[in-house]
Amino acid sequence: TMTLARRDGLLILGAVGGLCLVSWVYLLRMAGMDMRTTSWSVDYAWMTFAMWLVMMAAMMIPSATPMMLIFAQVNRNRARTATPVIPTGLFFGGYLLAWAAFSLAATGLQWALHVSTLMSPASLRVGPLAGGVLFLLAGAYQWTPFKTACLRRCASPLDFLLGEWRDGSAGALVMGIRYGGYCIGCCALLMALLFAAGVMNLVWVAALAGVVLVEKLLPPGRWANQVVGVVLLLVGAGMLISQ
């Protein structure tokens, strides 16, 4: 017979895999669409927000999988001691809610860049000068204590749950939002690099998702994000020098 742990694991991996697949299919469809516009409308803003939200789901859900598995394990332990179980789905919903807020901010920034003519409406990316500055900022951020602190919380699910546990459905939602907040603190400037590479550049979407996954899966320590930081600083410097 299938154990409870194995069943939960398969359910979570199935849900994660399904969401990722749907997200990537949606992104591939959007990549074939003409996203150029001369002026923003409500429909275009909504489409842009949906694009950012799906991109964040495609990039961040894989790296959140270990947290979902550990959360389910904690729930199983609570069930054995007749302690009320906290819905994993609500926790996950809170996590996505945090990234929805980030997607809303990214949509606003894209609109501002478009209006200020800093972003090309054809390529959906900023010029080399602004792009180089973005890479330098993202590279420097990789070395900051704030990045390290957020990464430690984000990459250590059990430590996060021990320090942040809240009971009840509302507690599950708040925990998910807070966990998402730490992940945003960890990855926001990496995501902002899409403004330099092209917002719908799926090669970069996949590459950044890989960087995030590696940072979270490697043992806690600063060398991984520092190496990424050096690479980003070099790319940014190269872009500015070539001007």
Stockholm file with secondary structure:
# STOCKHOLM 1.0

chainA/1-243         TMTLARRDGLLILGAVGGLCLVSWVYLLRMAGMDMRTTSWSVDYAWMTFAMWLVMMAAMMIPSATPMMLIFAQVNRNRARTATPVIPTGLFFGGYLLAWAAFSLAATGLQWALHVSTLMSPASLRVGPLAGGVLFLLAGAYQWTPFKTACLRRCASPLDFLLGEWRDGSAGALVMGIRYGGYCIGCCALLMALLFAAGVMNLVWVAALAGVVLVEKLLPPGRWANQVVGVVLLLVGAGMLISQ
#=GR chainA/1-243 SS CCCHHHHHHHHHHHHHHHHHHHHHHHHHHHHTSCCCCSSCCHHHHHHHHHHHHHHHHHHHHHHHHHHHHHHHHHHHHHHHTTCCCCCHHHHHHHHHHHHHHHHHHHHHHHHHHHHTTCEETTTTEECHHHHHHHHHHHHHHTTSHHHHHHHHHHHCHHHHHHHHCCCHHHHHHHHHHHHHHHHHHHHHHHHHTHHHHCTTCHHHHHHHHHHHHHHHHSCSCSHHHHHHHHHHHHHHHHHHHTC
#=GC SS_cons         CCCHHHHHHHHHHHHHHHHHHHHHHHHHHHHTSCCCCSSCCHHHHHHHHHHHHHHHHHHHHHHHHHHHHHHHHHHHHHHHTTCCCCCHHHHHHHHHHHHHHHHHHHHHHHHHHHHTTCEETTTTEECHHHHHHHHHHHHHHTTSHHHHHHHHHHHCHHHHHHHHCCCHHHHHHHHHHHHHHHHHHHHHHHHHTHHHHCTTCHHHHHHHHHHHHHHHHSCSCSHHHHHHHHHHHHHHHHHHHTC
//
